[in-house]
């Protein structure tokens, strides 16, 4: 299993967009659209998990997430692991790779938005805020020092 940090110039960019568009999580379609429409700029990246050549998960490093008008950045978002690979700490490995990347480019903390209970705390994230996402649900905003 390998973890790759990819940019729009990567040969994996379109295969990951195709995988996201077809995955079982409805948010994957939004990620695929953002990837294909130039939604990633500057230092923003997609983290892809690969089993040989098979894409089995992804997450993002981005300036913003699903909650508008907040001062927080950068975010780890769109964390998804293929059902066949769940239970193997793959999300933990992708999140760690994203944090390592963000630290390497000068960030000292990272944010994450979720409505899950007791999921990201085990990775060292702490809830610092609660806000309404663009679809109307309340989400927690987490922070972690890098």
PyMOL commands that place a pseudoatom at each C-alpha (Angstrom):
pseudoatom trace, name=CA, resn=UNK, resi=1, chain=A, elem=C, hetatm=0, pos=[0.000, 0.000, 0.000]
pseudoatom trace, name=CA, resn=UNK, resi=2, chain=A, elem=C, hetatm=0, pos=[1.386, 3.407, -0.954]
pseudoatom trace, name=CA, resn=UNK, resi=3, chain=A, elem=C, hetatm=0, pos=[0.218, 6.945, -0.305]
pseudoatom trace, name=CA, resn=UNK, resi=4, chain=A, elem=C, hetatm=0, pos=[0.791, 9.576, -3.016]
pseudoatom trace, name=CA, resn=UNK, resi=5, chain=A, elem=C, hetatm=0, pos=[0.416, 13.355, -2.774]
pseudoatom trace, name=CA, resn=UNK, resi=6, chain=A, elem=C, hetatm=0, pos=[-0.797, 14.410, -6.222]
pseudoatom trace, name=CA, resn=UNK, resi=7, chain=A, elem=C, hetatm=0, pos=[-1.307, 17.688, -8.066]
pseudoatom trace, name=CA, resn=UNK, resi=8, chain=A, elem=C, hetatm=0, pos=[-3.179, 18.394, -11.308]
pseudoatom trace, name=CA, resn=UNK, resi=9, chain=A, elem=C, hetatm=0, pos=[0.047, 17.651, -13.219]
pseudoatom trace, name=CA, resn=UNK, resi=10, chain=A, elem=C, hetatm=0, pos=[0.189, 14.092, -11.859]
pseudoatom trace, name=CA, resn=UNK, resi=11, chain=A, elem=C, hetatm=0, pos=[-0.728, 11.188, -14.162]
pseudoatom trace, name=CA, resn=UNK, resi=12, chain=A, elem=C, hetatm=0, pos=[-2.885, 9.922, -11.262]
pseudoatom trace, name=CA, resn=UNK, resi=13, chain=A, elem=C, hetatm=0, pos=[-5.062, 13.076, -11.228]
pseudoatom trace, name=CA, resn=UNK, resi=14, chain=A, elem=C, hetatm=0, pos=[-7.715, 11.910, -13.729]
pseudoatom trace, name=CA, resn=UNK, resi=15, chain=A, elem=C, hetatm=0, pos=[-7.795, 8.274, -12.489]
pseudoatom trace, name=CA, resn=UNK, resi=16, chain=A, elem=C, hetatm=0, pos=[-8.406, 9.544, -8.936]
pseudoatom trace, name=CA, resn=UNK, resi=17, chain=A, elem=C, hetatm=0, pos=[-11.116, 11.914, -10.227]
pseudoatom trace, name=CA, resn=UNK, resi=18, chain=A, elem=C, hetatm=0, pos=[-12.757, 8.974, -12.041]
pseudoatom trace, name=CA, resn=UNK, resi=19, chain=A, elem=C, hetatm=0, pos=[-12.557, 6.840, -8.902]
pseudoatom trace, name=CA, resn=UNK, resi=20, chain=A, elem=C, hetatm=0, pos=[-14.051, 9.631, -6.758]
pseudoatom trace, name=CA, resn=UNK, resi=21, chain=A, elem=C, hetatm=0, pos=[-16.892, 10.192, -9.240]
pseudoatom trace, name=CA, resn=UNK, resi=22, chain=A, elem=C, hetatm=0, pos=[-17.816, 6.505, -9.168]
pseudoatom trace, name=CA, resn=UNK, resi=23, chain=A, elem=C, hetatm=0, pos=[-17.263, 5.727, -5.465]
pseudoatom trace, name=CA, resn=UNK, resi=24, chain=A, elem=C, hetatm=0, pos=[-20.075, 4.888, -3.060]
pseudoatom trace, name=CA, resn=UNK, resi=25, chain=A, elem=C, hetatm=0, pos=[-19.890, 8.236, -1.213]
pseudoatom trace, name=CA, resn=UNK, resi=26, chain=A, elem=C, hetatm=0, pos=[-21.979, 10.974, -2.826]
pseudoatom trace, name=CA, resn=UNK, resi=27, chain=A, elem=C, hetatm=0, pos=[-19.387, 13.648, -1.948]
pseudoatom trace, name=CA, resn=UNK, resi=28, chain=A, elem=C, hetatm=0, pos=[-16.973, 11.905, -4.299]
pseudoatom trace, name=CA, resn=UNK, resi=29, chain=A, elem=C, hetatm=0, pos=[-18.783, 13.457, -7.245]
pseudoatom trace, name=CA, resn=UNK, resi=30, chain=A, elem=C, hetatm=0, pos=[-18.140, 16.942, -5.838]
pseudoatom trace, name=CA, resn=UNK, resi=31, chain=A, elem=C, hetatm=0, pos=[-14.463, 16.127, -5.412]
pseudoatom trace, name=CA, resn=UNK, resi=32, chain=A, elem=C, hetatm=0, pos=[-14.233, 14.815, -8.976]
pseudoatom trace, name=CA, resn=UNK, resi=33, chain=A, elem=C, hetatm=0, pos=[-15.855, 17.986, -10.296]
pseudoatom trace, name=CA, resn=UNK, resi=34, chain=A, elem=C, hetatm=0, pos=[-13.450, 20.180, -8.303]
pseudoatom trace, name=CA, resn=UNK, resi=35, chain=A, elem=C, hetatm=0, pos=[-10.497, 18.175, -9.590]
pseudoatom trace, name=CA, resn=UNK, resi=36, chain=A, elem=C, hetatm=0, pos=[-11.644, 18.482, -13.194]
pseudoatom trace, name=CA, resn=UNK, resi=37, chain=A, elem=C, hetatm=0, pos=[-12.609, 22.159, -13.073]
pseudoatom trace, name=CA, resn=UNK, resi=38, chain=A, elem=C, hetatm=0, pos=[-9.401, 23.629, -11.694]
pseudoatom trace, name=CA, resn=UNK, resi=39, chain=A, elem=C, hetatm=0, pos=[-10.624, 23.707, -8.122]
pseudoatom trace, name=CA, resn=UNK, resi=40, chain=A, elem=C, hetatm=0, pos=[-7.159, 22.931, -6.737]
pseudoatom trace, name=CA, resn=UNK, resi=41, chain=A, elem=C, hetatm=0, pos=[-4.632, 25.749, -6.874]
pseudoatom trace, name=CA, resn=UNK, resi=42, chain=A, elem=C, hetatm=0, pos=[-1.301, 26.701, -5.362]
pseudoatom trace, name=CA, resn=UNK, resi=43, chain=A, elem=C, hetatm=0, pos=[-0.338, 24.157, -2.697]
pseudoatom trace, name=CA, resn=UNK, resi=44, chain=A, elem=C, hetatm=0, pos=[-3.687, 22.315, -2.613]
pseudoatom trace, name=CA, resn=UNK, resi=45, chain=A, elem=C, hetatm=0, pos=[-3.357, 18.580, -3.248]
pseudoatom trace, name=CA, resn=UNK, resi=46, chain=A, elem=C, hetatm=0, pos=[-5.167, 15.250, -3.291]
pseudoatom trace, name=CA, resn=UNK, resi=47, chain=A, elem=C, hetatm=0, pos=[-3.775, 12.389, -1.225]
pseudoatom trace, name=CA, resn=UNK, resi=48, chain=A, elem=C, hetatm=0, pos=[-4.353, 9.037, -2.925]
pseudoatom trace, name=CA, resn=UNK, resi=49, chain=A, elem=C, hetatm=0, pos=[-4.024, 5.580, -1.386]
pseudoatom trace, name=CA, resn=UNK, resi=50, chain=A, elem=C, hetatm=0, pos=[-2.960, 2.855, -3.807]
pseudoatom trace, name=CA, resn=UNK, resi=51, chain=A, elem=C, hetatm=0, pos=[-2.813, -0.917, -3.560]
pseudoatom trace, name=CA, resn=UNK, resi=52, chain=A, elem=C, hetatm=0, pos=[-0.423, -1.655, -6.417]
pseudoatom trace, name=CA, resn=UNK, resi=53, chain=A, elem=C, hetatm=0, pos=[-2.208, 0.312, -9.164]
pseudoatom trace, name=CA, resn=UNK, resi=54, chain=A, elem=C, hetatm=0, pos=[-5.673, 0.179, -7.610]
pseudoatom trace, name=CA, resn=UNK, resi=55, chain=A, elem=C, hetatm=0, pos=[-6.970, 3.389, -6.025]
pseudoatom trace, name=CA, resn=UNK, resi=56, chain=A, elem=C, hetatm=0, pos=[-8.459, 2.525, -2.649]
pseudoatom trace, name=CA, resn=UNK, resi=57, chain=A, elem=C, hetatm=0, pos=[-8.932, 5.878, -0.923]
pseudoatom trace, name=CA, resn=UNK, resi=58, chain=A, elem=C, hetatm=0, pos=[-8.321, 9.606, -0.960]
pseudoatom trace, name=CA, resn=UNK, resi=59, chain=A, elem=C, hetatm=0, pos=[-8.405, 12.815, 1.007]
pseudoatom trace, name=CA, resn=UNK, resi=60, chain=A, elem=C, hetatm=0, pos=[-7.526, 16.417, 0.222]
pseudoatom trace, name=CA, resn=UNK, resi=61, chain=A, elem=C, hetatm=0, pos=[-5.342, 19.256, 1.458]
pseudoatom trace, name=CA, resn=UNK, resi=62, chain=A, elem=C, hetatm=0, pos=[-7.246, 22.446, 0.698]
pseudoatom trace, name=CA, resn=UNK, resi=63, chain=A, elem=C, hetatm=0, pos=[-7.641, 26.081, 1.648]
pseudoatom trace, name=CA, resn=UNK, resi=64, chain=A, elem=C, hetatm=0, pos=[-11.332, 25.747, 2.523]
pseudoatom trace, name=CA, resn=UNK, resi=65, chain=A, elem=C, hetatm=0, pos=[-13.943, 23.142, 3.341]
pseudoatom trace, name=CA, resn=UNK, resi=66, chain=A, elem=C, hetatm=0, pos=[-17.738, 23.004, 3.499]
pseudoatom trace, name=CA, resn=UNK, resi=67, chain=A, elem=C, hetatm=0, pos=[-18.260, 25.844, 5.967]
pseudoatom trace, name=CA, resn=UNK, resi=68, chain=A, elem=C, hetatm=0, pos=[-18.149, 29.352, 4.515]
pseudoatom trace, name=CA, resn=UNK, resi=69, chain=A, elem=C, hetatm=0, pos=[-16.804, 32.482, 6.178]
pseudoatom trace, name=CA, resn=UNK, resi=70, chain=A, elem=C, hetatm=0, pos=[-14.488, 31.006, 8.790]
pseudoatom trace, name=CA, resn=UNK, resi=71, chain=A, elem=C, hetatm=0, pos=[-10.870, 32.063, 9.354]
pseudoatom trace, name=CA, resn=UNK, resi=72, chain=A, elem=C, hetatm=0, pos=[-9.471, 28.526, 9.427]
pseudoatom trace, name=CA, resn=UNK, resi=73, chain=A, elem=C, hetatm=0, pos=[-7.003, 27.076, 6.901]
pseudoatom trace, name=CA, resn=UNK, resi=74, chain=A, elem=C, hetatm=0, pos=[-5.677, 24.616, 5.727]
pseudoatom trace, name=CA, resn=UNK, resi=75, chain=A, elem=C, hetatm=0, pos=[-8.128, 21.710, 5.794]
pseudoatom trace, name=CA, resn=UNK, resi=76, chain=A, elem=C, hetatm=0, pos=[-7.902, 17.984, 5.364]
pseudoatom trace, name=CA, resn=UNK, resi=77, chain=A, elem=C, hetatm=0, pos=[-11.134, 17.030, 3.643]
pseudoatom trace, name=CA, resn=UNK, resi=78, chain=A, elem=C, hetatm=0, pos=[-12.967, 14.427, 1.579]
pseudoatom trace, name=CA, resn=UNK, resi=79, chain=A, elem=C, hetatm=0, pos=[-11.573, 11.512, 3.613]
pseudoatom trace, name=CA, resn=UNK, resi=80, chain=A, elem=C, hetatm=0, pos=[-12.771, 8.311, 1.934]
pseudoatom trace, name=CA, resn=UNK, resi=81, chain=A, elem=C, hetatm=0, pos=[-11.615, 4.678, 2.077]
pseudoatom trace, name=CA, resn=UNK, resi=82, chain=A, elem=C, hetatm=0, pos=[-12.999, 2.014, -0.254]
pseudoatom trace, name=CA, resn=UNK, resi=83, chain=A, elem=C, hetatm=0, pos=[-15.207, -0.449, 1.606]
pseudoatom trace, name=CA, resn=UNK, resi=84, chain=A, elem=C, hetatm=0, pos=[-12.878, -3.356, 0.753]
pseudoatom trace, name=CA, resn=UNK, resi=85, chain=A, elem=C, hetatm=0, pos=[-10.000, -1.591, 2.541]
pseudoatom trace, name=CA, resn=UNK, resi=86, chain=A, elem=C, hetatm=0, pos=[-11.723, -0.339, 5.684]
pseudoatom trace, name=CA, resn=UNK, resi=87, chain=A, elem=C, hetatm=0, pos=[-10.395, -1.489, 9.037]
pseudoatom trace, name=CA, resn=UNK, resi=88, chain=A, elem=C, hetatm=0, pos=[-6.759, -1.289, 7.955]
pseudoatom trace, name=CA, resn=UNK, resi=89, chain=A, elem=C, hetatm=0, pos=[-5.972, 2.233, 9.255]
pseudoatom trace, name=CA, resn=UNK, resi=90, chain=A, elem=C, hetatm=0, pos=[-5.797, 3.576, 5.738]
pseudoatom trace, name=CA, resn=UNK, resi=91, chain=A, elem=C, hetatm=0, pos=[-7.539, 6.837, 6.658]
pseudoatom trace, name=CA, resn=UNK, resi=92, chain=A, elem=C, hetatm=0, pos=[-4.968, 7.296, 9.430]
pseudoatom trace, name=CA, resn=UNK, resi=93, chain=A, elem=C, hetatm=0, pos=[-2.129, 6.842, 6.926]
pseudoatom trace, name=CA, resn=UNK, resi=94, chain=A, elem=C, hetatm=0, pos=[-3.670, 9.298, 4.452]
pseudoatom trace, name=CA, resn=UNK, resi=95, chain=A, elem=C, hetatm=0, pos=[-4.326, 11.889, 7.168]
pseudoatom trace, name=CA, resn=UNK, resi=96, chain=A, elem=C, hetatm=0, pos=[-0.741, 11.523, 8.403]
pseudoatom trace, name=CA, resn=UNK, resi=97, chain=A, elem=C, hetatm=0, pos=[0.590, 11.963, 4.853]
pseudoatom trace, name=CA, resn=UNK, resi=98, chain=A, elem=C, hetatm=0, pos=[-1.574, 15.073, 4.432]
pseudoatom trace, name=CA, resn=UNK, resi=99, chain=A, elem=C, hetatm=0, pos=[-0.313, 16.490, 7.734]
pseudoatom trace, name=CA, resn=UNK, resi=100, chain=A, elem=C, hetatm=0, pos=[3.305, 15.748, 6.803]
pseudoatom trace, name=CA, resn=UNK, resi=101, chain=A, elem=C, hetatm=0, pos=[2.830, 17.507, 3.473]
pseudoatom trace, name=CA, resn=UNK, resi=102, chain=A, elem=C, hetatm=0, pos=[1.180, 20.563, 5.054]
pseudoatom trace, name=CA, resn=UNK, resi=103, chain=A, elem=C, hetatm=0, pos=[3.916, 20.805, 7.673]
pseudoatom trace, name=CA, resn=UNK, resi=104, chain=A, elem=C, hetatm=0, pos=[6.586, 20.550, 4.965]
pseudoatom trace, name=CA, resn=UNK, resi=105, chain=A, elem=C, hetatm=0, pos=[5.184, 23.628, 3.216]
pseudoatom trace, name=CA, resn=UNK, resi=106, chain=A, elem=C, hetatm=0, pos=[5.077, 25.717, 6.391]
pseudoatom trace, name=CA, resn=UNK, resi=107, chain=A, elem=C, hetatm=0, pos=[1.765, 25.180, 8.151]
pseudoatom trace, name=CA, resn=UNK, resi=108, chain=A, elem=C, hetatm=0, pos=[1.808, 24.562, 11.909]
pseudoatom trace, name=CA, resn=UNK, resi=109, chain=A, elem=C, hetatm=0, pos=[-1.780, 23.406, 12.336]
pseudoatom trace, name=CA, resn=UNK, resi=110, chain=A, elem=C, hetatm=0, pos=[-4.522, 21.806, 10.260]
pseudoatom trace, name=CA, resn=UNK, resi=111, chain=A, elem=C, hetatm=0, pos=[-8.327, 21.772, 10.384]
pseudoatom trace, name=CA, resn=UNK, resi=112, chain=A, elem=C, hetatm=0, pos=[-10.908, 19.151, 9.581]
pseudoatom trace, name=CA, resn=UNK, resi=113, chain=A, elem=C, hetatm=0, pos=[-14.707, 19.357, 9.403]
pseudoatom trace, name=CA, resn=UNK, resi=114, chain=A, elem=C, hetatm=0, pos=[-16.961, 16.418, 10.295]
pseudoatom trace, name=CA, resn=UNK, resi=115, chain=A, elem=C, hetatm=0, pos=[-20.216, 15.349, 11.878]
pseudoatom trace, name=CA, resn=UNK, resi=116, chain=A, elem=C, hetatm=0, pos=[-18.748, 12.008, 13.015]
pseudoatom trace, name=CA, resn=UNK, resi=117, chain=A, elem=C, hetatm=0, pos=[-18.508, 11.318, 16.738]
pseudoatom trace, name=CA, resn=UNK, resi=118, chain=A, elem=C, hetatm=0, pos=[-15.226, 10.115, 18.242]
pseudoatom trace, name=CA, resn=UNK, resi=119, chain=A, elem=C, hetatm=0, pos=[-13.531, 9.484, 14.908]
pseudoatom trace, name=CA, resn=UNK, resi=120, chain=A, elem=C, hetatm=0, pos=[-10.909, 12.196, 14.493]
pseudoatom trace, name=CA, resn=UNK, resi=121, chain=A, elem=C, hetatm=0, pos=[-10.155, 12.592, 18.187]
pseudoatom trace, name=CA, resn=UNK, resi=122, chain=A, elem=C, hetatm=0, pos=[-8.160, 9.353, 18.028]
pseudoatom trace, name=CA, resn=UNK, resi=123, chain=A, elem=C, hetatm=0, pos=[-5.872, 11.082, 15.505]
pseudoatom trace, name=CA, resn=UNK, resi=124, chain=A, elem=C, hetatm=0, pos=[-5.212, 13.968, 17.902]
pseudoatom trace, name=CA, resn=UNK, resi=125, chain=A, elem=C, hetatm=0, pos=[-7.833, 16.415, 16.614]
pseudoatom trace, name=CA, resn=UNK, resi=126, chain=A, elem=C, hetatm=0, pos=[-9.795, 18.618, 19.014]
pseudoatom trace, name=CA, resn=UNK, resi=127, chain=A, elem=C, hetatm=0, pos=[-13.171, 20.284, 18.366]
pseudoatom trace, name=CA, resn=UNK, resi=128, chain=A, elem=C, hetatm=0, pos=[-12.781, 24.069, 18.378]
pseudoatom trace, name=CA, resn=UNK, resi=129, chain=A, elem=C, hetatm=0, pos=[-15.998, 25.244, 16.737]
pseudoatom trace, name=CA, resn=UNK, resi=130, chain=A, elem=C, hetatm=0, pos=[-19.389, 24.195, 15.402]
pseudoatom trace, name=CA, resn=UNK, resi=131, chain=A, elem=C, hetatm=0, pos=[-20.877, 25.787, 12.316]
pseudoatom trace, name=CA, resn=UNK, resi=132, chain=A, elem=C, hetatm=0, pos=[-23.549, 25.135, 9.719]
pseudoatom trace, name=CA, resn=UNK, resi=133, chain=A, elem=C, hetatm=0, pos=[-22.341, 23.659, 6.441]
pseudoatom trace, name=CA, resn=UNK, resi=134, chain=A, elem=C, hetatm=0, pos=[-23.719, 24.854, 3.113]
pseudoatom trace, name=CA, resn=UNK, resi=135, chain=A, elem=C, hetatm=0, pos=[-26.268, 21.979, 3.082]
pseudoatom trace, name=CA, resn=UNK, resi=136, chain=A, elem=C, hetatm=0, pos=[-27.733, 23.089, 6.439]
pseudoatom trace, name=CA, resn=UNK, resi=137, chain=A, elem=C, hetatm=0, pos=[-26.297, 20.521, 8.870]
pseudoatom trace, name=CA, resn=UNK, resi=138, chain=A, elem=C, hetatm=0, pos=[-24.178, 21.430, 11.866]
pseudoatom trace, name=CA, resn=UNK, resi=139, chain=A, elem=C, hetatm=0, pos=[-20.576, 20.267, 11.540]
pseudoatom trace, name=CA, resn=UNK, resi=140, chain=A, elem=C, hetatm=0, pos=[-17.726, 20.249, 14.018]
pseudoatom trace, name=CA, resn=UNK, resi=141, chain=A, elem=C, hetatm=0, pos=[-14.483, 21.999, 13.125]
pseudoatom trace, name=CA, resn=UNK, resi=142, chain=A, elem=C, hetatm=0, pos=[-11.431, 20.212, 14.482]
pseudoatom trace, name=CA, resn=UNK, resi=143, chain=A, elem=C, hetatm=0, pos=[-7.855, 21.433, 14.811]
pseudoatom trace, name=CA, resn=UNK, resi=144, chain=A, elem=C, hetatm=0, pos=[-4.553, 19.641, 15.272]
pseudoatom trace, name=CA, resn=UNK, resi=145, chain=A, elem=C, hetatm=0, pos=[-1.083, 21.017, 15.732]
pseudoatom trace, name=CA, resn=UNK, resi=146, chain=A, elem=C, hetatm=0, pos=[1.470, 19.759, 13.224]
for i in range(1, 146): cmd.bond("trace and resi %d" % i, "trace and resi %d" % (i + 1))
show_as sticks, trace
zoom trace
